[in-house]
Amino acid sequence: MEENFSFSEDAKRELHRIACYFEYLEKGDQFFNDFIRQLNLLKQFPYSFQVRYKDVRIVALENYPYSLHYRVIKGHIYIVHVLNQSQDY
Protein backbone atom coordinates (compact mmCIF):
# COMPACT_ATOMS: atom_id res chain seq x y z
CA MET A 1 0.00 0.00 0.00
CA GLU A 2 1.38 3.39 -1.00
CA GLU A 3 1.55 5.93 1.80
CA ASN A 4 0.00 9.28 1.05
CA PHE A 5 1.89 11.24 3.71
CA SER A 6 5.38 12.49 4.45
CA PHE A 7 7.17 14.44 7.18
CA SER A 8 9.23 17.62 6.97
CA GLU A 9 12.72 17.51 8.46
CA ASP A 10 11.45 19.69 11.33
CA ALA A 11 8.59 17.26 12.00
CA LYS A 12 11.01 14.31 12.00
CA ARG A 13 13.25 16.04 14.56
CA GLU A 14 10.29 17.06 16.71
CA LEU A 15 8.84 13.55 16.65
CA HIS A 16 12.22 12.05 17.55
CA ARG A 17 12.57 14.42 20.52
CA ILE A 18 9.02 13.61 21.68
CA ALA A 19 9.63 9.87 21.26
CA CYS A 20 12.81 10.04 23.38
CA TYR A 21 10.92 11.86 26.12
CA PHE A 22 8.06 9.35 26.26
CA GLU A 23 10.41 6.38 26.01
CA TYR A 24 12.23 7.78 29.04
CA LEU A 25 8.87 7.91 30.85
CA GLU A 26 8.13 4.37 29.62
CA LYS A 27 5.05 5.66 27.79
CA GLY A 28 6.41 5.46 24.25
CA ASP A 29 4.00 2.75 23.10
CA GLN A 30 0.96 4.64 24.35
CA PHE A 31 2.13 7.85 22.70
CA PHE A 32 2.75 6.15 19.36
CA ASN A 33 -0.60 4.37 19.47
CA ASP A 34 -2.28 7.76 19.85
CA PHE A 35 -0.08 9.25 17.12
CA ILE A 36 -0.81 6.40 14.66
CA ARG A 37 -4.54 6.59 15.39
CA GLN A 38 -4.60 10.29 14.44
CA LEU A 39 -2.40 9.68 11.40
CA ASN A 40 -4.84 7.03 10.19
CA LEU A 41 -7.69 9.48 10.71
CA LEU A 42 -5.86 12.02 8.55
CA LYS A 43 -5.32 9.44 5.83
CA GLN A 44 -9.05 8.72 5.73
CA PHE A 45 -10.30 12.31 6.10
CA PRO A 46 -7.49 14.76 5.24
CA TYR A 47 -9.82 17.75 4.81
CA SER A 48 -11.77 17.22 8.05
CA PHE A 49 -9.87 19.84 10.01
CA GLN A 50 -10.01 23.55 9.31
CA VAL A 51 -7.11 25.57 7.95
CA ARG A 52 -5.53 27.46 10.84
CA TYR A 53 -2.58 29.33 9.27
CA LYS A 54 -0.70 29.40 5.94
CA ASP A 55 -2.79 26.50 4.52
CA VAL A 56 -1.84 24.41 7.58
CA ARG A 57 -4.45 22.28 9.32
CA ILE A 58 -4.10 21.01 12.88
CA VAL A 59 -5.28 17.82 14.50
CA ALA A 60 -4.68 17.15 18.21
CA LEU A 61 -3.75 13.78 19.63
CA GLU A 62 -6.47 12.33 21.83
CA ASN A 63 -4.49 11.49 24.96
CA TYR A 64 -1.34 13.61 24.78
CA PRO A 65 -0.92 17.40 24.55
CA TYR A 66 0.56 17.31 21.04
CA SER A 67 -0.82 18.19 17.66
CA LEU A 68 0.01 17.44 14.05
CA HIS A 69 0.32 20.48 11.82
CA TYR A 70 -0.14 19.42 8.21
CA ARG A 71 -0.88 20.52 4.67
CA VAL A 72 -2.79 18.65 2.02
CA ILE A 73 -1.18 19.09 -1.40
CA LYS A 74 -2.85 17.28 -4.31
CA GLY A 75 -4.19 14.60 -1.98
CA HIS A 76 -0.81 14.13 -0.28
CA ILE A 77 -0.56 14.80 3.47
CA TYR A 78 2.60 16.67 4.42
CA ILE A 79 3.26 16.81 8.19
CA VAL A 80 4.91 20.17 8.78
CA HIS A 81 5.28 20.06 12.59
CA VAL A 82 4.51 17.89 15.61
CA LEU A 83 4.18 20.37 18.46
CA ASN A 84 3.25 20.44 22.09
CA GLN A 85 0.00 22.35 22.36
CA SER A 86 1.66 24.78 24.76
CA GLN A 87 4.24 25.78 22.13
CA ASP A 88 3.88 28.83 19.95
CA TYR A 89 4.89 28.62 16.34
N, CA, C and O atoms as a GROMACS GRO file, in nm:
protein
  356
    1MET      N    1   0.083  -0.117   0.000
    1MET     CA    2   0.000   0.000   0.000
    1MET      C    3   0.088   0.125   0.000
    1MET      O    4   0.179   0.137   0.082
    2GLU      N    5   0.062   0.216  -0.091
    2GLU     CA    6   0.138   0.339  -0.100
    2GLU      C    7   0.092   0.436   0.008
    2GLU      O    8  -0.028   0.457   0.027
    3GLU      N    9   0.188   0.495   0.076
    3GLU     CA   10   0.155   0.592   0.180
    3GLU      C   11   0.129   0.727   0.115
    3GLU      O   12   0.200   0.765   0.022
    4ASN      N   13   0.030   0.798   0.162
    4ASN     CA   14   0.000   0.928   0.105
    4ASN      C   15   0.036   1.041   0.202
    4ASN      O   16  -0.031   1.143   0.207
    5PHE      N   17   0.144   1.021   0.279
    5PHE     CA   18   0.189   1.124   0.371
    5PHE      C   19   0.340   1.124   0.381
    5PHE      O   20   0.405   1.023   0.352
    6SER      N   21   0.394   1.237   0.420
    6SER     CA   22   0.538   1.249   0.445
    6SER      C   23   0.560   1.352   0.554
    6SER      O   24   0.468   1.426   0.591
    7PHE      N   25   0.682   1.357   0.606
    7PHE     CA   26   0.717   1.444   0.718
    7PHE      C   27   0.827   1.540   0.676
    7PHE      O   28   0.922   1.502   0.607
    8SER      N   29   0.814   1.666   0.718
    8SER     CA   30   0.923   1.762   0.698
    8SER      C   31   1.039   1.722   0.788
    8SER      O   32   1.023   1.642   0.880
    9GLU      N   33   1.156   1.777   0.760
    9GLU     CA   34   1.272   1.751   0.846
    9GLU      C   35   1.246   1.802   0.988
    9GLU      O   36   1.284   1.737   1.085
   10ASP      N   37   1.180   1.917   1.000
   10ASP     CA   38   1.145   1.969   1.133
   10ASP      C   39   1.054   1.871   1.206
   10ASP      O   40   1.076   1.842   1.324
   11ALA      N   41   0.952   1.820   1.138
   11ALA     CA   42   0.859   1.727   1.200
   11ALA      C   43   0.930   1.599   1.244
   11ALA      O   44   0.900   1.544   1.350
   12LYS      N   45   1.024   1.552   1.163
   12LYS     CA   46   1.101   1.431   1.200
   12LYS      C   47   1.181   1.456   1.328
   12LYS      O   48   1.183   1.371   1.417
   13ARG      N   49   1.247   1.571   1.336
   13ARG     CA   50   1.325   1.605   1.456
   13ARG      C   51   1.233   1.618   1.578
   13ARG      O   52   1.264   1.566   1.686
   14GLU      N   53   1.122   1.686   1.560
   14GLU     CA   54   1.029   1.706   1.671
   14GLU      C   55   0.974   1.572   1.720
   14GLU      O   56   0.964   1.549   1.840
   15LEU      N   57   0.938   1.486   1.628
   15LEU     CA   58   0.884   1.355   1.665
   15LEU      C   59   0.990   1.271   1.736
   15LEU      O   60   0.958   1.200   1.831
   16HIS      N   61   1.113   1.279   1.690
   16HIS     CA   62   1.222   1.205   1.755
   16HIS      C   63   1.241   1.253   1.900
   16HIS      O   64   1.257   1.173   1.992
   17ARG      N   65   1.240   1.384   1.917
   17ARG     CA   66   1.257   1.442   2.052
   17ARG      C   67   1.141   1.399   2.143
   17ARG      O   68   1.164   1.363   2.259
   18ILE      N   69   1.019   1.402   2.091
   18ILE     CA   70   0.902   1.361   2.168
   18ILE      C   71   0.911   1.212   2.203
   18ILE      O   72   0.882   1.172   2.315
   19ALA      N   73   0.951   1.132   2.105
   19ALA     CA   74   0.963   0.987   2.126
   19ALA      C   75   1.066   0.957   2.236
   19ALA      O   76   1.041   0.871   2.321
   20CYS      N   77   1.179   1.025   2.234
   20CYS     CA   78   1.281   1.004   2.338
   20CYS      C   79   1.225   1.037   2.476
   20CYS      O   80   1.249   0.964   2.572
   21TYR      N   81   1.151   1.146   2.484
   21TYR     CA   82   1.092   1.186   2.612
   21TYR      C   83   0.996   1.080   2.664
   21TYR      O   84   1.004   1.042   2.781
   22PHE      N   85   0.905   1.032   2.578
   22PHE     CA   86   0.806   0.935   2.626
   22PHE      C   87   0.867   0.797   2.647
   22PHE      O   88   0.818   0.720   2.730
   23GLU      N   89   0.971   0.764   2.573
   23GLU     CA   90   1.041   0.638   2.600
   23GLU      C   91   1.106   0.644   2.739
   23GLU      O   92   1.104   0.546   2.813
   24TYR      N   93   1.163   0.759   2.772
   24TYR     CA   94   1.223   0.778   2.904
   24TYR      C   95   1.117   0.759   3.013
   24TYR      O   96   1.146   0.701   3.118
   25LEU      N   97   0.996   0.806   2.988
   25LEU     CA   98   0.887   0.791   3.085
   25LEU      C   99   0.819   0.655   3.077
   25LEU      O  100   0.724   0.627   3.150
   26GLU      N  101   0.868   0.571   2.987
   26GLU     CA  102   0.813   0.437   2.962
   26GLU      C  103   0.667   0.446   2.914
   26GLU      O  104   0.585   0.361   2.948
   27LYS      N  105   0.637   0.548   2.835
   27LYS     CA  106   0.504   0.566   2.779
   27LYS      C  107   0.511   0.579   2.626
   27LYS      O  108   0.418   0.629   2.563
   28GLY      N  109   0.621   0.534   2.569
   28GLY     CA  110   0.641   0.546   2.425
   28GLY      C  111   0.536   0.474   2.344
   28GLY      O  112   0.487   0.528   2.244
   29ASP      N  113   0.501   0.352   2.384
   29ASP     CA  114   0.400   0.275   2.310
   29ASP      C  115   0.264   0.344   2.311
   29ASP      O  116   0.197   0.351   2.208
   30GLN      N  117   0.225   0.396   2.426
   30GLN     CA  118   0.096   0.464   2.435
   30GLN      C  119   0.094   0.590   2.348
   30GLN      O  120  -0.005   0.618   2.281
   31PHE      N  121   0.205   0.665   2.352
   31PHE     CA  122   0.213   0.785   2.270
   31PHE      C  123   0.201   0.749   2.122
   31PHE      O  124   0.124   0.811   2.049
   32PHE      N  125   0.277   0.650   2.077
   32PHE     CA  126   0.275   0.615   1.936
   32PHE      C  127   0.142   0.555   1.892
   32PHE      O  128   0.102   0.574   1.777
   33ASN      N  129   0.074   0.485   1.981
   33ASN     CA  130  -0.060   0.437   1.947
   33ASN      C  131  -0.154   0.554   1.919
   33ASN      O  132  -0.231   0.552   1.823
   34ASP      N  133  -0.147   0.656   2.003
   34ASP     CA  134  -0.228   0.776   1.985
   34ASP      C  135  -0.189   0.847   1.855
   34ASP      O  136  -0.275   0.889   1.778
   35PHE      N  137  -0.059   0.859   1.831
   35PHE     CA  138  -0.008   0.925   1.711
   35PHE      C  139  -0.054   0.852   1.585
   35PHE      O  140  -0.102   0.916   1.491
   36ILE      N  141  -0.041   0.721   1.582
   36ILE     CA  142  -0.081   0.640   1.466
   36ILE      C  143  -0.232   0.649   1.444
   36ILE      O  144  -0.278   0.655   1.330
   37ARG      N  145  -0.308   0.648   1.550
   37ARG     CA  146  -0.454   0.659   1.539
   37ARG      C  147  -0.492   0.790   1.468
   37ARG      O  148  -0.578   0.790   1.380
   38GLN      N  149  -0.430   0.901   1.507
   38GLN     CA  150  -0.460   1.029   1.444
   38GLN      C  151  -0.407   1.035   1.300
   38GLN      O  152  -0.469   1.096   1.213
   39LEU      N  153  -0.293   0.973   1.276
   39LEU     CA  154  -0.240   0.968   1.140
   39LEU      C  155  -0.333   0.889   1.049
   39LEU      O  156  -0.356   0.929   0.934
   40ASN      N  157  -0.387   0.780   1.097
   40ASN     CA  158  -0.484   0.703   1.019
   40ASN      C  159  -0.611   0.782   0.992
   40ASN      O  160  -0.670   0.772   0.884
   41LEU      N  161  -0.654   0.862   1.090
   41LEU     CA  162  -0.769   0.948   1.071
   41LEU      C  163  -0.742   1.049   0.959
   41LEU      O  164  -0.828   1.072   0.874
   42LEU      N  165  -0.623   1.107   0.960
   42LEU     CA  166  -0.586   1.202   0.855
   42LEU      C  167  -0.584   1.136   0.717
   42LEU      O  168  -0.626   1.196   0.619
   43LYS      N  169  -0.536   1.014   0.712
   43LYS     CA  170  -0.532   0.944   0.583
   43LYS      C  171  -0.672   0.921   0.529
   43LYS      O  172  -0.693   0.925   0.408
   44GLN      N  173  -0.767   0.896   0.616
   44GLN     CA  174  -0.905   0.872   0.574
   44GLN      C  175  -0.979   1.002   0.541
   44GLN      O  176  -1.055   1.009   0.445
   45PHE      N  177  -0.956   1.106   0.622
   45PHE     CA  178  -1.030   1.232   0.610
   45PHE      C  179  -0.935   1.351   0.616
   45PHE      O  180  -0.939   1.427   0.714
   46PRO      N  181  -0.851   1.370   0.516
   46PRO     CA  182  -0.749   1.476   0.524
   46PRO      C  183  -0.804   1.617   0.531
   46PRO      O  184  -0.737   1.706   0.582
   47TYR      N  185  -0.925   1.640   0.482
   47TYR     CA  186  -0.982   1.775   0.481
   47TYR      C  187  -1.078   1.800   0.597
   47TYR      O  188  -1.148   1.901   0.598
   48SER      N  189  -1.082   1.711   0.694
   48SER     CA  190  -1.177   1.722   0.805
   48SER      C  191  -1.148   1.836   0.901
   48SER      O  192  -1.238   1.882   0.972
   49PHE      N  193  -1.026   1.882   0.904
   49PHE     CA  194  -0.987   1.984   1.001
   49PHE      C  195  -0.966   2.116   0.930
   49PHE      O  196  -0.914   2.120   0.818
   50GLN      N  197  -1.006   2.224   0.995
   50GLN     CA  198  -1.001   2.355   0.931
   50GLN      C  199  -0.858   2.406   0.915
   50GLN      O  200  -0.767   2.368   0.990
   51VAL      N  201  -0.840   2.492   0.816
   51VAL     CA  202  -0.711   2.557   0.795
   51VAL      C  203  -0.694   2.660   0.906
   51VAL      O  204  -0.783   2.741   0.932
   52ARG      N  205  -0.578   2.657   0.971
   52ARG     CA  206  -0.553   2.746   1.084
   52ARG      C  207  -0.458   2.859   1.049
   52ARG      O  208  -0.478   2.973   1.092
   53TYR      N  209  -0.354   2.830   0.969
   53TYR     CA  210  -0.258   2.933   0.928
   53TYR      C  211  -0.183   2.882   0.805
   53TYR      O  212  -0.152   2.763   0.795
   54LYS      N  213  -0.153   2.970   0.713
   54LYS     CA  214  -0.070   2.940   0.594
   54LYS      C  215  -0.104   2.805   0.530
   54LYS      O  216  -0.014   2.728   0.500
   55ASP      N  217  -0.230   2.776   0.509
   55ASP     CA  218  -0.278   2.650   0.452
   55ASP      C  219  -0.247   2.528   0.538
   55ASP      O  220  -0.250   2.415   0.489
   56VAL      N  221  -0.217   2.550   0.666
   56VAL     CA  222  -0.184   2.441   0.758
   56VAL      C  223  -0.307   2.408   0.842
   56VAL      O  224  -0.372   2.496   0.898
   57ARG      N  225  -0.336   2.280   0.848
   57ARG     CA  226  -0.445   2.228   0.932
   57ARG      C  227  -0.383   2.166   1.056
   57ARG      O  228  -0.266   2.127   1.056
   58ILE      N  229  -0.462   2.156   1.162
   58ILE     CA  230  -0.410   2.101   1.288
   58ILE      C  231  -0.506   1.997   1.342
   58ILE      O  232  -0.627   2.018   1.346
   59VAL      N  233  -0.449   1.883   1.382
   59VAL     CA  234  -0.528   1.782   1.450
   59VAL      C  235  -0.454   1.746   1.580
   59VAL      O  236  -0.334   1.720   1.579
   60ALA      N  237  -0.527   1.746   1.690
   60ALA     CA  238  -0.468   1.715   1.821
   60ALA      C  239  -0.472   1.565   1.846
   60ALA      O  240  -0.564   1.495   1.802
   61LEU      N  241  -0.371   1.517   1.917
   61LEU     CA  242  -0.375   1.378   1.963
   61LEU      C  243  -0.483   1.369   2.069
   61LEU      O  244  -0.518   1.468   2.133
   62GLU      N  245  -0.537   1.250   2.087
   62GLU     CA  246  -0.647   1.233   2.183
   62GLU      C  247  -0.602   1.235   2.328
   62GLU      O  248  -0.669   1.293   2.413
   63ASN      N  249  -0.489   1.170   2.356
   63ASN     CA  250  -0.449   1.149   2.496
   63ASN      C  251  -0.322   1.221   2.538
   63ASN      O  252  -0.283   1.212   2.654
   64TYR      N  253  -0.259   1.291   2.447
   64TYR     CA  254  -0.134   1.361   2.478
   64TYR      C  255  -0.144   1.504   2.426
   64TYR      O  256  -0.212   1.528   2.326
   65PRO      N  257  -0.078   1.598   2.492
   65PRO     CA  258  -0.092   1.740   2.455
   65PRO      C  259  -0.007   1.780   2.334
   65PRO      O  260   0.067   1.878   2.339
   66TYR      N  261  -0.018   1.704   2.227
   66TYR     CA  262   0.056   1.731   2.105
   66TYR      C  263  -0.040   1.738   1.988
   66TYR      O  264  -0.149   1.681   1.991
   67SER      N  265   0.002   1.809   1.885
   67SER     CA  266  -0.082   1.820   1.766
   67SER      C  267   0.003   1.807   1.641
   67SER      O  268   0.121   1.840   1.640
   68LEU      N  269  -0.061   1.758   1.536
   68LEU     CA  270   0.001   1.744   1.404
   68LEU      C  271  -0.040   1.864   1.321
   68LEU      O  272  -0.159   1.890   1.304
   69HIS      N  273   0.056   1.936   1.270
   69HIS     CA  274   0.032   2.048   1.182
   69HIS      C  275   0.064   1.999   1.041
   69HIS      O  276   0.177   1.956   1.014
   70TYR      N  277  -0.034   2.005   0.952
   70TYR     CA  278  -0.014   1.942   0.821
   70TYR      C  279  -0.078   2.022   0.709
   70TYR      O  280  -0.168   2.104   0.732
   71ARG      N  281  -0.031   1.996   0.589
   71ARG     CA  282  -0.088   2.052   0.467
   71ARG      C  283  -0.134   1.937   0.380
   71ARG      O  284  -0.078   1.827   0.385
   72VAL      N  285  -0.236   1.962   0.302
   72VAL     CA  286  -0.279   1.865   0.202
   72VAL      C  287  -0.247   1.927   0.066
   72VAL      O  288  -0.300   2.032   0.030
   73ILE      N  289  -0.161   1.860  -0.009
   73ILE     CA  290  -0.118   1.909  -0.140
   73ILE      C  291  -0.147   1.800  -0.243
   73ILE      O  292  -0.080   1.697  -0.245
   74LYS      N  293  -0.246   1.824  -0.327
   74LYS     CA  294  -0.285   1.728  -0.431
   74LYS      C  295  -0.311   1.590  -0.372
   74LYS      O  296  -0.267   1.489  -0.427
   75GLY      N  297  -0.384   1.586  -0.261
   75GLY     CA  298  -0.419   1.460  -0.198
   75GLY      C  299  -0.309   1.398  -0.112
   75GLY      O  300  -0.330   1.294  -0.049
   76HIS      N  301  -0.192   1.462  -0.108
   76HIS     CA  302  -0.080   1.413  -0.028
   76HIS      C  303  -0.076   1.490   0.104
   76HIS      O  304  -0.086   1.612   0.105
   77ILE      N  305  -0.062   1.419   0.215
   77ILE     CA  306  -0.056   1.480   0.347
   77ILE      C  307   0.090   1.504   0.383
   77ILE      O  308   0.170   1.410   0.386
   78TYR      N  309   0.123   1.628   0.408
   78TYR     CA  310   0.260   1.667   0.442
   78TYR      C  311   0.260   1.719   0.585
   78TYR      O  312   0.208   1.827   0.611
   79ILE      N  313   0.319   1.642   0.678
   79ILE     CA  314   0.326   1.681   0.819
   79ILE      C  315   0.436   1.786   0.832
   79ILE      O  316   0.554   1.757   0.809
   80VAL      N  317   0.397   1.906   0.869
   80VAL     CA  318   0.491   2.017   0.879
   80VAL      C  319   0.558   2.020   1.016
   80VAL      O  320   0.679   2.038   1.026
   81HIS      N  321   0.477   2.002   1.121
   81HIS     CA  322   0.528   2.006   1.259
   81HIS      C  323   0.449   1.910   1.347
   81HIS      O  324   0.332   1.881   1.321
   82VAL      N  325   0.516   1.862   1.452
   82VAL     CA  326   0.451   1.789   1.561
   82VAL      C  327   0.487   1.868   1.686
   82VAL      O  328   0.600   1.864   1.733
   83LEU      N  329   0.388   1.941   1.739
   83LEU     CA  330   0.418   2.037   1.846
   83LEU      C  331   0.336   2.009   1.971
   83LEU      O  332   0.224   1.959   1.967
   84ASN      N  333   0.399   2.043   2.083
   84ASN     CA  334   0.325   2.044   2.209
   84ASN      C  335   0.223   2.156   2.200
   84ASN      O  336   0.254   2.263   2.147
   85GLN      N  337   0.105   2.135   2.249
   85GLN     CA  338   0.000   2.235   2.236
   85GLN      C  339   0.028   2.361   2.316
   85GLN      O  340  -0.043   2.461   2.300
   86SER      N  341   0.127   2.359   2.402
   86SER     CA  342   0.166   2.478   2.476
   86SER      C  343   0.268   2.562   2.399
   86SER      O  344   0.295   2.676   2.436
   87GLN      N  345   0.324   2.507   2.291
   87GLN     CA  346   0.424   2.578   2.213
   87GLN      C  347   0.357   2.679   2.120
   87GLN      O  348   0.245   2.658   2.073
   88ASP      N  349   0.428   2.785   2.096
   88ASP     CA  350   0.388   2.883   1.995
   88ASP      C  351   0.472   2.858   1.873
   88ASP      O  352   0.591   2.827   1.883
   89TYR      N  353   0.411   2.872   1.757
   89TYR     CA  354   0.489   2.862   1.634
   89TYR      C  355   0.444   2.968   1.538
   89TYR      O  356   0.497   2.978   1.428
   0.00000   0.00000   0.00000
